[in-house]
């Protein structure tokens, strides 16, 4: 298995509903609250399949 970092961006953010997965419904979270984060994409090559993992959002994303 090979894991490769594809992209890294600093100074990103997660809104509260996104950070908590919206499990309890969007109305339970304040979309104006943001948490610091970064965009980190990883490519995982298992030999049989290739998986792209996207773990965040870049700053300025709508």
Beta strands, then each sheet from edge to edge (+ up, - down):
strand 1: 2-15
strand 2: 34-45
strand 3: 50-54
sheet 1: 1+ 2- 3+
end
